Amino acid sequence: MAETIFTKILSGDIPCHKVYEDDHVLAFLDIGPLSEGHTLVIPKRPAETLDQLSDEASAAIGRVLPRICRAVKKVTGVAQYNLLQNNGPLAHQAVFHVHFHIIPKPDAEQGLEVAWPAGKLDGEAGQALAADLRAAIAG
């Protein structure tokens, strides 16, 4: 995996405003926040996309995400927030190291803006797709 700004933060070459750290996870404030309290949560073990992350590293993030979200809500006083995780350039990933954004949404003007061009799921096609996904998960 290529070196990223996050690997430089993990190595101590670039400073950060640390929010949380344990043996597997680091959380810190985003230097280009969409709103006050915008926090990034990254695994210490690098992987470019979530599907490449080990089950152990993924579980470690899953254990701390709710706790960090609660802290962001408490400190900012903002009850609503987005949890965002992008995989690949077409999905708007800019840093190729798995990371989760916790983005407080204090009002309509601050925080994440999302367009959601929803389609429609056909019943038969949905059944077939769900069956294929179940088979892929089962291995």
C-alpha positions in Angstrom: 0.0 0.0 0.0 1.3 3.5 -0.9 2.2 5.9 1.9 -0.6 8.3 2.7 -1.2 11.3 5.0 -2.7 8.9 7.5 0.4 6.6 7.5 2.4 9.7 8.1 0.1 10.7 11.0 0.4 7.1 12.4 4.2 7.3 12.2 4.3 10.7 13.9 5.7 12.4 10.9 2.6 14.7 10.7 0.9 15.9 13.9 -2.8 15.6 14.5 -5.4 16.7 17.1 -5.8 13.2 18.6 -9.3 12.4 19.9 -8.8 8.6 20.7 -6.2 6.0 20.4 -5.8 2.3 21.3 -3.7 -0.5 19.9 -5.8 -0.8 16.7 -7.5 2.5 16.1 -6.7 6.2 15.9 -9.2 9.0 15.8 -8.4 12.7 15.2 -10.0 15.9 14.1 -10.2 16.5 10.3 -8.1 19.5 9.2 -10.7 20.4 6.6 -13.8 20.0 8.7 -17.3 20.2 7.2 -18.5 21.3 10.7 -17.1 21.7 14.2 -16.2 18.3 15.6 -15.6 16.5 12.3 -13.6 13.5 13.3 -11.7 10.9 11.4 -11.4 7.3 12.7 -8.8 5.1 11.1 -7.4 1.6 11.6 -3.7 1.5 12.5 -3.3 -1.5 10.1 -3.4 0.0 6.6 -5.9 -1.1 4.0 -7.1 1.0 1.1 -10.8 0.0 1.2 -13.1 -1.6 3.8 -13.3 -4.9 2.0 -9.5 -5.2 2.3 -9.6 -4.6 6.1 -9.1 -7.6 8.4 -12.0 -8.8 10.5 -10.0 -7.9 13.6 -9.3 -4.3 12.5 -12.8 -3.9 11.4 -14.2 -5.1 14.8 -11.8 -2.8 16.6 -13.2 0.2 14.7 -16.8 -1.0 15.3 -16.2 -1.2 19.0 -15.1 2.4 19.3 -17.2 4.2 16.6 -20.3 4.5 18.8 -18.2 5.8 21.8 -16.6 8.5 19.6 -19.9 9.4 18.1 -21.4 9.9 21.6 -18.4 12.1 22.5 -18.7 14.2 19.4 -22.5 14.7 20.1 -21.8 15.6 23.8 -19.0 18.1 23.1 -20.5 19.8 20.1 -24.1 19.7 21.4 -25.2 18.5 18.0 -27.7 15.6 18.1 -27.5 14.7 14.4 -24.5 13.5 12.4 -23.4 11.6 9.4 -21.1 8.6 9.5 -19.3 8.4 6.1 -16.9 5.9 4.7 -15.9 5.9 1.0 -14.2 3.1 -1.0 -12.4 4.0 -4.3 -12.1 7.2 -6.3 -15.5 6.9 -8.0 -17.0 6.7 -4.5 -15.2 10.0 -3.6 -12.3 8.4 -1.6 -9.4 10.9 -1.5 -7.1 9.2 1.0 -6.5 5.6 0.2 -6.4 4.3 3.8 -9.7 3.1 5.3 -11.3 5.9 7.3 -14.6 6.9 8.7 -15.8 10.5 9.0 -18.1 11.5 11.9 -19.6 14.7 10.7 -21.9 16.7 13.0 -25.0 18.2 11.2 -25.9 21.2 13.3 -28.2 22.8 10.6 -29.0 22.7 6.9 -26.0 24.8 5.9 -23.2 23.0 7.8 -22.0 19.4 7.6 -22.4 16.9 4.9 -24.5 17.6 1.8 -25.9 14.5 0.1 -27.8 14.0 -3.2 -29.5 10.6 -3.3 -30.8 9.7 -6.8 -32.8 6.7 -5.7 -33.7 4.0 -8.2 -36.2 1.2 -7.9 -35.6 -2.4 -7.0 -37.5 -5.0 -9.1 -38.8 -7.9 -7.0 -37.4 -10.7 -9.1 -34.1 -9.0 -9.7 -33.9 -8.2 -6.0 -34.5 -11.9 -5.1 -31.7 -13.0 -7.5 -29.3 -10.4 -6.3 -29.9 -11.2 -2.6 -29.3 -14.9 -3.3 -26.0 -14.1 -5.1 -24.9 -11.9 -2.2 -25.8 -14.6 0.3 -23.7 -17.1 -1.6 -20.8 -14.7 -1.9 -20.9 -14.1 1.9 -21.0 -17.8 2.6 -17.8 -18.2 0.6 
